Amino acid sequence: MGIDRGNAGEVAESALLVDVATRLRHPRIDRIVASFREHHVSVMRAVLLGLTTIWTAYWLNGSQLPMKADAHSAFPLAMALFVLSVVWMLCIRAAWLRDSTRVDAVGVIANFVMTGALLKAGFMLVITLSAVLPFLSVAVGARYGRRPFIASIGASLIILGVSAPAGYWISRPAYALYALALVIILPITIFRMMDALRVVSVEAIASREAQHRFISMMSHEMRTPLNTVIHSAALIDTGAMAEDQRRLVALLASNANALLHRVNAVLDVASFNGGRLTLRHQSFTFDEVLATVRDVCRSHAVEKNISLSLVCAPVANGVFKGDPGRIEQVLSNLVSNAVKFTPTGGRVEVAITLSASPGGMGDSILCTVADTGVGIADEDKARIFRPFHQVSGGAARTNDGVGLGLYIVRSVSDQMNGALDVADRAGGGSIFSWRFPLVRAPVGTKASSELSVADRLDEHRARVPALECLVVDDNASNCEIIGRILHRAGHIATFSTNGNQAVECIAAHSFDVVFMDLHMPGGSGWDVIRRIEHAASASRMPPIVMLSADSSQDAIRMAFKGGARAYLTKPIPTARLLDVLESIAEERRLERFSRTWQPAIDPPVGRRGDAVPLEDMRELVSPRELRQFVDLCDDAMRTHGKSLRDALTRGEYPDASEALHSLKNVVGNLGVPGATRVCDDLGVLIDAGTGMAGAIFELDSLLRSAHRFVEEQRLRLNEASRADA
């Protein structure tokens, strides 16, 4: 369902509650709507029919003749319907029948037919089933809208009128009024409340999407020039420069990255409420983090003649694994606040050390930011972390800033499972304490920043074979930067400024990878991808890497659903770009390794069209060569499986989608039974952005099955080798 941001009122009249809930992503509403789907209704139906069967069976030998007669009439029907409902439920729960609107419709019709049939067979015995009718109508209204809801009320009235014995309602007018209230007034009341919820939800979605659209557009306009600034600074050879010039270039790079963090902070604010804040996982040292904090905050401190001290205790030295950008973001916000509210000539002290976690659950990092400012009143300490809140203690506090800094600090801390505290400092001022868990990197791990960009590119060039790359981007500066990175890394780059040129290039030449800008004049990246798929239908479709300043989760999900191999957000991190190229090169190596063992002959009869590479190769190569292929796939499967599990644990959905794509290719080549279906299910969970615990459980089960399968193949190969000997 698409919500028209400029026409929410009209959409509110036509949008269904289930569609609205899908877009709103509210957990409680999701659970309510999910209960209306056949996946859940089938279970409730089977339970209700089971109880009805037991009830009618009990009265088969009852003492009251009318009830006994109804039991003899209704029991066979109840038993048959119960068996059918159980079979239907098993088909749904086992995914032999996929959830769909058609399946839900069959279930809705079955509900009314079964209820009517049982009431007709034994009205007096199972009259309690009439209480189900209003809830069936409510479910129809939520699933299909107003007109089907009215039709369902009509069906309920017909069922009660036809199934009752002749003259039953006329002789019992009080019961008749109760029945009318039950099947008409009750469902209409509930439906009206749900309809109001639906309208309010549509308006909320329209407002949220308008906000996201504005933020995405502005971030695109800011990130595109930042892409040029950051990468230009990184590619400058500072070896021949004077010390003061190198210092200026270093300041340019440091503050450009800090500015990028601020642009990302604006997007973060829009993401917090949806729980979509993404944390990276890379090696770093706290000396690097403090150096960036010092560069960002020093100029303001110098202006106010404030002494700025940043100290990392020896116990916190070494390399850690985490998100240094987010940690710097929190510390820079805290230090900036401290400098802002500390009078001229004061002090701001930052200290980082290790601290025992509460409950004896290992060590954690403790960061403290202390100032000699005016302090914070007790009544404001609980409110300063709210968005747009400003402490009113003085003109500086009232007029400076918009009140988002500490809100971002709190949100990032919560995402990192941290704890924030603010207290008064002895002698005046405040102390902010931030405690969060963090793990050390394995011994010997180097921090990502220890390698210069030039060194990383040279190392990549020596290790990764050259790829032919097509870059589709209308921005000349972006093309210049990407071209220089690709050239220095040893790859071959061809450039196209629009979709027509890209399609012509693909038709005329085979590329190893295509870098596609999402937003271009005259057509979007999606349109160009569809045209490339058509142009490349006769040959191999190259992997597509999307480039965009739009970091919204919806855009990322659309990219992967549209067939993108990876999604890079501008300004493009060089390390991330090199990782993607290395991953694609590794997949091509595995693909070529497989092809060298598969002569260009027709597949064996009876397996045409759905052959598994491993099974084909078993007939075409020696056991030793096949063992090499199995070992290669096993190594790749372990690597991609670990990457996928790490990404799921950290909630990094783009990385998870990319790793899942690679893992699916490997298990597909091996022919692991049921692996493709499990990978598809994992893809659905990753797209939804929920149920990561279930996704990790499914992944672990898949990897165990895959490793058992590999060991079985090795045993078969060992037996074949002994037989040949």
C-alpha positions in Angstrom: 0.0 0.0 0.0 1.4 3.4 -0.9 0.5 6.4 1.3 0.2 9.6 -0.7 1.9 12.2 1.4 -0.1 15.0 -0.1 -3.5 13.2 -0.1 -3.7 11.4 3.2 -7.4 12.1 3.6 -8.4 10.3 0.4 -6.1 7.4 1.1 -7.6 7.1 4.6 -10.9 6.2 3.0 -9.6 3.3 0.9 -6.6 1.9 2.9 -7.3 -1.3 4.8 -6.3 -1.7 8.4 -4.0 -4.7 7.6 -2.2 -2.6 5.0 -1.9 0.4 7.3 -0.4 -1.9 10.0 2.2 -3.2 7.6 3.4 0.3 6.9 3.1 1.6 10.5 5.2 -1.3 12.0 3.7 -0.9 15.5 4.2 -4.1 17.4 0.9 -4.1 19.3 -1.1 -3.3 16.1 0.9 -5.9 14.2 -0.1 -8.6 16.8 -3.8 -7.6 16.6 -3.8 -7.6 12.8 -1.9 -10.9 12.7 -4.6 -12.5 14.7 -7.0 -11.9 11.8 -4.9 -13.8 9.3 -5.5 -17.4 8.4 -2.2 -18.5 9.9 -3.6 -17.8 13.4 -7.3 -18.2 12.7 -6.8 -21.8 11.5 -5.5 -22.7 15.0 -8.3 -21.0 16.8 -10.8 -22.7 14.4 -9.4 -26.1 15.1 -9.4 -25.6 18.9 -13.0 -24.3 18.8 -14.2 -27.2 16.7 -12.3 -29.6 18.9 -14.2 -28.3 22.0 -17.5 -28.4 20.0 -16.8 -32.1 19.1 -16.1 -32.9 22.8 -19.3 -31.1 23.9 -21.5 -32.9 21.4 -19.9 -36.2 22.2 -20.7 -35.7 25.9 -24.4 -35.2 25.1 -24.7 -38.3 23.0 -25.7 -40.2 26.2 -27.3 -37.2 27.9 -30.5 -37.4 29.9 -32.3 -34.5 28.2 -33.9 -35.8 25.0 -33.8 -32.5 23.0 -30.1 -32.1 23.7 -29.4 -35.7 23.1 -31.2 -35.5 19.7 -29.2 -32.4 18.8 -26.0 -34.2 19.8 -26.7 -37.2 17.5 -27.4 -34.8 14.7 -24.4 -32.4 15.3 -21.6 -34.8 16.5 -20.8 -36.5 13.1 -20.7 -33.0 11.4 -18.6 -31.6 14.2 -16.2 -34.5 14.0 -15.8 -34.2 10.2 -15.3 -30.4 10.4 -12.7 -30.8 13.1 -10.7 -33.3 11.1 -10.9 -31.0 8.0 -9.9 -28.0 10.1 -6.9 -29.8 11.5 -5.7 -30.9 8.1 -6.1 -27.3 6.8 -4.3 -25.9 9.8 -1.3 -28.2 9.3 -1.1 -27.2 5.6 -1.1 -23.6 6.6 1.4 -23.9 9.5 3.7 -26.2 7.5 3.7 -23.6 4.7 2.4 -26.0 2.1 -0.2 -23.3 1.6 1.2 -19.8 1.6 -0.6 -17.0 3.5 -2.4 -14.8 0.9 -5.6 -12.8 0.5 -7.2 -15.8 -1.3 -6.3 -18.2 1.5 -7.7 -15.8 4.1 -10.9 -15.4 2.0 -11.3 -19.2 2.0 -10.9 -19.3 5.7 -13.5 -16.5 6.2 -16.1 -18.2 4.1 -15.4 -21.5 5.9 -15.9 -19.8 9.3 -19.4 -18.7 8.4 -20.4 -21.9 6.6 -19.2 -24.1 9.5 -20.9 -22.0 12.1 -24.1 -22.0 10.2 -24.0 -25.8 9.5 -23.4 -26.6 13.2 -26.1 -24.3 14.4 -28.5 -25.8 11.9 -27.6 -29.4 13.0 -28.0 -28.8 16.7 -29.2 -25.2 17.5 -30.1 -25.7 21.2 -26.9 -27.7 21.9 -24.3 -25.4 20.2 -26.1 -22.0 20.4 -23.1 -20.6 22.2 -21.3 -20.7 18.8 -23.5 -17.7 17.8 -21.1 -15.6 20.1 -18.4 -16.2 17.4 -20.3 -14.4 14.7 -19.6 -10.7 15.7 -15.9 -11.4 15.9 -16.0 -13.0 12.5 -17.5 -9.8 11.2 -14.9 -7.7 12.9 -12.1 -9.8 11.3 -13.7 -9.4 7.9 -13.9 -5.6 8.4 -10.2 -5.4 9.3 -9.1 -7.6 6.5 -11.3 -6.5 3.6 -13.0 -3.2 4.5 -16.5 -1.6 5.0 -18.6 -3.4 2.3 -17.5 -6.9 3.1 -18.0 -6.1 6.8 -21.7 -5.1 6.1 -22.1 -8.3 4.1 -20.7 -10.4 6.9 -23.3 -8.9 9.3 -26.0 -9.8 6.8 -24.6 -13.3 6.7 -24.7 -13.5 10.5 -28.4 -12.5 10.5 -29.2 -15.1 7.8 -27.4 -17.8 9.8 -29.3 -17.0 13.0 -32.6 -16.8 11.2 -32.3 -20.0 9.2 -30.6 -22.2 11.8 -33.1 -21.5 14.6 -36.1 -23.8 15.0 -39.4 -22.5 13.6 -40.9 -19.8 15.8 -37.9 -19.7 18.1 -37.2 -15.9 17.9 -40.9 -14.9 17.9 -41.5 -16.8 21.1 -38.4 -15.3 22.7 -38.4 -11.6 21.9 -35.8 -10.9 24.6 -33.4 -13.4 23.1 -34.1 -11.9 19.7 -33.1 -8.4 20.9 -29.9 -9.9 22.5 -29.1 -11.7 19.2 -29.5 -8.4 17.2 -27.3 -6.6 19.7 -24.7 -9.4 19.5 -24.4 -9.6 15.7 -25.1 -6.0 14.7 -24.4 -3.4 17.5 -21.3 -5.1 19.0 -19.4 -5.6 15.7 -20.3 -2.1 14.4 -19.1 -0.5 17.6 -15.7 -2.4 17.4 -15.4 -1.7 13.7 -15.9 2.0 14.2 -13.2 2.1 16.9 -10.9 0.2 14.6 -11.8 2.4 11.7 -10.8 5.5 13.8 -7.5 3.8 14.6 -7.0 3.1 10.9 -7.6 6.8 9.9 -5.3 8.1 12.6 -2.6 5.6 11.6 -2.9 6.7 7.9 -2.4 10.3 9.0 0.6 9.3 11.1 2.2 7.4 8.3 1.6 10.3 5.9 3.3 12.7 8.4 6.2 10.3 9.0 6.8 9.7 5.4 6.7 13.4 4.6 9.3 13.9 7.3 11.5 11.1 6.0 11.1 12.3 2.4 12.3 15.8 3.4 15.2 14.4 5.5 16.3 12.0 2.8 16.2 14.8 0.2 18.2 17.2 2.4 20.7 14.5 3.3 21.2 13.7 -0.4 21.9 17.4 -1.1 24.5 17.5 1.7 26.1 14.1 1.3 26.8 14.5 -2.4 29.3 17.4 -2.0 30.6 15.8 1.2 31.5 12.7 -0.8 33.9 14.8 -2.9 35.4 16.6 0.1 36.1 13.5 2.2 37.5 11.3 -0.6 39.6 14.2 -2.0 41.2 14.8 1.4 41.8 11.1 1.8 43.5 10.8 -1.7 45.9 13.8 -1.2 49.5 12.6 -0.9 50.7 14.5 2.2 54.2 13.0 2.1 55.8 16.0 0.2 53.9 18.7 2.2 55.2 20.8 5.0 54.1 20.1 8.5 51.6 22.9 8.7 50.1 21.9 5.3 49.7 18.3 6.5 48.0 19.6 9.7 45.5 21.6 7.6 44.7 18.5 5.4 44.3 16.4 8.6 42.0 19.0 10.0 40.0 19.1 6.8 39.6 15.4 6.8 38.7 15.2 10.5 36.1 17.9 10.4 34.6 16.7 7.1 34.1 13.3 8.7 32.7 15.0 11.8 30.3 17.0 9.6 29.2 13.7 8.0 28.4 12.4 11.5 26.3 15.5 12.1 24.4 14.9 8.9 23.9 11.3 9.9 22.7 12.5 13.3 19.8 14.3 11.6 18.8 11.1 10.0 19.3 9.2 13.3 16.7 11.4 15.0 14.1 10.3 12.5 15.2 6.6 13.0 15.2 6.4 16.8 11.4 6.0 17.2 11.4 3.2 14.7 14.3 1.4 16.4 16.3 1.6 13.1 19.6 3.0 14.4 22.4 1.0 12.8 25.7 0.2 14.6 28.9 -0.7 12.8 31.4 -3.2 14.1 35.0 -2.4 13.4 38.3 -2.3 15.1 39.5 1.0 16.7 41.3 2.5 19.7 40.1 5.1 22.1 43.1 7.3 21.2 41.6 7.7 17.7 38.1 8.5 19.1 39.5 11.1 21.5 41.6 12.7 18.8 38.5 13.3 16.7 36.6 14.6 19.7 39.5 17.0 20.4 39.6 18.2 16.8 35.9 18.8 16.8 35.6 20.6 20.1 39.0 22.3 20.5 38.3 25.5 18.4 35.2 26.3 20.6 37.2 25.6 23.7 40.0 27.9 22.6 37.6 30.7 21.8 36.3 30.6 25.4 39.8 30.0 26.9 38.5 26.7 28.4 41.1 24.0 29.3 40.1 20.8 27.5 41.6 17.6 28.9 41.0 14.2 27.3 42.6 11.2 29.0 42.4 7.4 28.3 43.5 5.3 31.2 46.1 2.6 30.5 43.6 -0.2 31.2 41.5 1.1 28.3 44.3 1.1 25.8 44.4 -1.4 22.9 42.1 -2.3 20.1 38.3 -2.8 20.6 35.5 -3.9 18.4 32.6 -1.5 18.1 31.3 1.6 16.4 33.9 4.4 16.9 31.7 6.9 15.0 28.8 6.5 17.4 31.1 6.6 20.5 32.7 9.8 19.1 29.2 11.2 18.4 28.2 10.7 22.0 31.4 12.1 23.5 31.5 15.1 21.1 27.9 16.0 22.0 28.7 15.7 25.7 31.9 17.7 25.4 30.3 20.4 23.2 27.5 20.8 25.8 30.1 21.1 28.5 32.1 23.7 26.6 28.9 25.6 25.7 27.7 25.9 29.3 31.1 26.4 31.0 32.1 30.1 31.6 35.3 31.5 30.1 38.4 30.2 31.9 36.8 27.0 33.1 37.8 23.4 32.6 36.3 20.4 30.8 37.8 17.0 31.6 37.1 13.7 29.7 38.3 10.4 31.1 37.9 6.9 29.7 38.6 3.8 31.8 37.4 0.2 32.4 34.8 -0.5 35.0 33.2 -3.6 36.4 29.7 -4.1 35.0 26.8 -4.2 37.4 25.9 -7.8 38.4 29.4 -9.1 37.7 28.8 -9.6 34.0 32.4 -8.6 32.9 34.0 -5.3 32.2 32.6 -2.3 30.5 33.8 1.1 29.3 33.2 4.1 31.6 33.4 7.6 30.0 33.0 10.7 32.2 32.7 14.3 31.0 33.1 16.8 33.9 32.9 20.6 33.6 33.1 23.6 35.9 30.0 25.2 34.6 26.9 26.4 36.4 25.5 22.9 36.9 22.0 21.5 36.2 19.0 21.8 38.5 17.7 18.6 40.0 14.3 19.1 38.3 16.0 19.4 34.9 18.3 16.4 35.1 15.5 14.0 34.1 14.3 16.2 31.3 17.5 17.2 29.5 17.6 14.0 27.5 14.2 14.7 25.9 14.1 15.9 22.3 14.1 19.7 21.9 14.3 20.3 25.6 16.5 23.3 26.7 17.5 24.1 30.2 16.2 27.6 31.0 19.1 28.5 33.4 20.5 31.5 31.5 20.5 33.1 28.1 23.1 30.7 26.6 21.0 27.7 27.5 17.8 29.3 26.2 19.1 30.7 22.9 21.8 28.3 21.7 20.9 25.0 20.0 17.7 23.2 19.3 17.9 20.6 22.1 18.7 17.5 20.1 22.3 16.8 21.3 21.5 15.0 24.5 18.5 13.2 23.0 20.9 11.7 20.4 23.3 10.8 23.2 20.5 9.0 25.1 19.3 7.2 22.0 22.7 6.0 20.9 23.5 4.9 24.5 20.3 2.9 24.7 21.0 1.2 21.4 24.5 0.2 22.7 23.0 -1.2 25.9 24.6 1.6 27.8 23.6 3.7 30.9 23.8 7.4 31.3 23.9 9.4 34.5 24.3 13.1 35.4 25.4 14.3 38.8 26.7 17.5 40.4 30.4 18.0 40.5 32.0 18.9 43.8 33.0 22.6 43.6 30.4 23.4 40.9 29.5 22.1 37.5 28.3 18.7 36.3 29.6 15.2 35.6 28.1 13.1 32.8 28.9 9.4 33.1 28.3 6.9 30.3 28.9 3.2 30.9 28.5 0.7 28.0 29.7 -2.9 27.2 32.5 -3.3 24.7 34.7 -6.3 23.7 38.4 -6.2 22.9 39.6 -7.2 19.5 41.6 -10.4 19.2 45.3 -10.1 20.0 47.2 -8.8 16.9 44.2 -7.0 15.4 45.1 -3.6 13.9 42.9 -0.6 14.2 41.2 0.2 10.9 42.8 3.7 10.9 46.3 2.3 11.2 46.3 1.8 7.4 46.2 4.9 5.3 43.7 5.0 2.4 46.6 4.8 0.0 48.0 1.7 1.8 44.6 0.0 1.8 44.2 0.6 -1.9 47.7 -0.8 -2.6 47.1 -3.8 -0.4 43.8 -4.5 -2.1 45.5 -4.2 -5.6 48.0 -6.8 -4.7 45.5 -9.2 -3.3 42.3 -8.9 -5.4 42.2 -9.6 -9.2 41.2 -6.7 -11.4 37.5 -6.3 -12.1 35.8 -4.5 -15.0 33.5 -1.9 -13.4 30.7 0.2 -15.0 30.0 3.4 -13.0 26.6 5.0 -13.7 26.4 8.4 -12.1 25.6 11.9 -13.5 27.7 13.7 -10.9 31.2 14.4 -12.3 32.9 14.7 -8.9 31.4 11.4 -7.8 32.7 9.7 -10.9 36.2 11.4 -10.4 36.4 10.1 -6.8 35.1 6.6 -7.5 37.3 6.4 -10.7 40.5 7.3 -8.7 39.7 4.8 -6.0 39.0 2.0 -8.5 42.1 2.8 -10.5 44.4 2.9 -7.5 42.9 -0.4 -6.3 43.8 -2.0 -9.7 40.3 -2.2 -11.2 39.1 -1.0 -14.7 36.4 1.7 -14.7 34.0 2.7 -17.5 31.7 5.6 -16.9 28.2 6.4 -17.9 26.2 9.5 -17.1 22.7 8.2 -17.8 20.6 5.1 -18.2 20.7 5.0 -22.0 24.5 4.9 -22.0 24.5 2.3 -19.3 22.2 0.0 -21.2 24.3 0.4 -24.4 27.5 -0.4 -22.5 26.0 -3.5 -21.0 24.8 -4.7 -24.3 28.2 -4.2 -25.9 30.5 -5.4 -23.2 30.5 -7.8 -20.2 31.2 -6.1 -16.9 32.1 -7.7 -13.6 30.1 -5.2 -11.5 27.9 -2.1 -12.1 27.9 0.8 -9.7 24.5 2.5 -10.1 23.4 5.9 -8.7 19.9 5.7 -7.3 18.9 9.3 -8.3 19.7 10.5 -11.8 18.0 13.0 -14.1 15.6 11.4 -16.5 15.0 8.2 -14.7 15.7 6.4 -11.4 18.3 3.6 -10.8 15.4 1.1 -10.6 14.4 1.9 -14.2 17.9 1.5 -15.4 18.3 -1.9 -13.6 15.2 -3.2 -15.3 16.5 -2.2 -18.7 19.9 -3.7 -17.9 18.3 -7.0 -16.9 16.5 -7.0 -20.3 19.7 -6.1 -22.2 21.8 -8.7 -20.3 19.2 -11.5 -20.6 21.3 -13.3 -23.2 24.4 -13.1 -21.1 25.4 -13.0 -17.5 23.7 -10.3 -15.4 26.4 -8.3 -13.6 26.1 -7.7 -9.9 24.5 -4.2 -9.2 25.9 -2.0 -6.4 23.6 0.8 -5.6 25.0 4.3 -4.7 22.8 6.8 -2.9 22.7 9.5 -0.3 19.3 8.0 0.9 20.1 5.9 3.9 16.4 5.1 4.8 15.6 1.5 5.6 12.9 1.5 3.0 15.3 2.5 0.2 17.8 -0.2 1.3 15.1 -2.9 1.4 13.8 -1.8 -2.0 17.4 -2.0 -3.4 17.9 -5.6 -2.2 14.4 -6.7 -3.3 15.2 -5.1 -6.7 18.2 -7.4 -7.1 21.0 -5.1 -5.8 24.2 -6.9 -4.7 25.1 -4.2 -2.2 24.0 -0.7 -1.1 26.6 2.0 -0.4 25.6 5.3 1.2 27.3 8.5 0.1 29.8 9.6 1.0 31.1 6.2 0.2 33.6 4.8 2.7 36.6 3.5 0.9 37.0 0.5 3.1 33.4 -0.5 2.5 33.8 -0.1 -1.2 36.9 -2.3 -1.2 35.1 -4.9 0.9 32.2 -5.1 -1.6 34.7 -5.5 -4.5 36.6 -8.2 -2.7 33.4 -10.1 -2.0 32.4 -10.0 -5.7 35.9 -11.0 -6.8 35.8 -14.0 -4.4 32.4 -15.1 -5.8 33.7 -14.8 -9.3 36.7 -16.9 -8.4 34.5 -19.6 -6.9 32.3 -19.4 -10.0 35.3 -19.8 -12.4 36.7 -22.6 -10.2 33.3 -24.4 -10.6 33.2 -23.8 -14.3 36.6 -25.2 -15.0 35.3 -28.6 -13.9 32.1 -28.5 -16.0 32.6 -29.0 -19.7 30.1 -27.4 -22.0 27.9 -30.5 -22.4 24.2 -31.1 -22.0 23.2 -31.9 -18.4 22.3 -35.5 -17.6 18.9 -36.7 -18.7 16.2 -36.3 -16.1 18.0 -33.5 -14.3 17.7 -30.8 -16.9 16.9 -27.4 -15.6 17.2 -28.1 -11.9 20.7 -29.6 -11.6 22.9 -29.0 -8.6 26.5 -28.2 -9.5 27.9 -30.6 -7.0 25.9 -33.5 -8.4 26.9 -32.6 -12.0 30.5 -32.4 -11.1 30.4 -35.8 -9.3 29.9 -37.3 -12.8 32.5 -35.2 -14.6 35.6 -34.8 -12.4 37.8 -36.9 -10.2 37.1 -37.4 -6.4 40.2 -35.3 -5.6 39.0 -32.3 -7.7 35.5 -32.7 -6.2 37.0 -32.7 -2.7 38.8 -29.4 -3.5 35.5 -27.9 -4.6 33.7 -29.1 -1.5 36.4 -27.7 0.7 36.3 -24.4 -1.1 32.5 -24.2 -0.7 32.8 -25.2 3.0 35.3 -22.4 3.7 33.1 -19.9 1.9 30.0 -21.1 3.7 31.7 -20.7 7.1 32.8 -17.2 6.2 29.5 -16.0 4.9 27.6 -17.7 7.7 29.7 -16.0 10.3 29.3 -12.6 8.5 25.5 -13.1 8.4 25.3 -14.1 12.1 27.4 -11.1 13.1 25.2 -8.7 11.0 22.0 -10.2 12.5 23.3 -9.8 16.0 24.2 -6.2 15.4 21.0 -5.4 13.5 22.9 -4.3 10.3 20.2 -5.3 7.8 22.1 -4.2 4.6 25.1 -6.3 5.6 22.8 -9.2 6.6 21.1 -9.1 3.2 24.5 -9.1 1.4 25.9 -12.0 3.5 22.6 -14.0 3.0 22.9 -13.5 -0.8 26.5 -15.0 -0.7 25.5 -17.8 1.6 22.5 -18.8 -0.5 24.8 -19.0 -3.6 27.2 -21.4 -1.8 24.6 -23.7 -0.3 22.8 -23.7 -3.7 26.0 -24.9 -5.4 26.4 -27.7 -2.8 22.7 -28.7 -3.0 22.1 -28.7 0.7 18.5 -30.1 1.1 16.0 -27.4 2.1 18.7 -24.7 2.3 17.1 -22.5 -0.4 13.8 -22.3 1.4 15.4 -21.5 4.7 17.4 -18.7 3.0 14.2 -17.3 1.5 12.6 -17.3 5.0 15.7 -15.5 6.4 15.3 -13.0 3.7 11.7 -12.3 4.7 12.8 -11.8 8.3 15.6 -9.5 7.3 13.3 -7.5 5.0 10.8 -7.1 7.9 13.5 -5.9 10.2 12.0 -8.0 13.1 12.4 -11.4 14.7 16.2 -11.4 14.6 16.4 -13.9 17.4 14.3 -16.3 15.3 16.5 -15.5 12.3 19.7 -16.4 14.2 18.1 -19.7 15.4 17.1 -20.5 11.8 20.6 -19.7 10.6 22.3 -21.8 13.2 20.1 -24.7 12.3 20.9 -24.2 8.6 24.6 -24.1 9.2 24.5 -27.3 11.3 22.6 -29.1 8.6 24.9 -27.7 5.9 28.1 -28.8 7.8 26.6 -32.3 8.3 25.9 -32.4 4.6 29.5 -31.5 3.8 30.8 -34.1 6.1 28.6 -36.7 4.4 30.0 -35.7 1.0 33.6 -36.0 2.3 32.8 -39.5 3.6 31.4 -40.5 0.2 34.5 -39.0 -1.5 36.8 -40.9 0.9 35.0 -44.2 0.1 35.2 -43.5 -3.6 39.0 -42.8 -3.3 39.5 -46.1 -1.4 37.4 -48.0 -4.0 39.5 -46.5 -6.8 42.7 -47.5 -5.0 
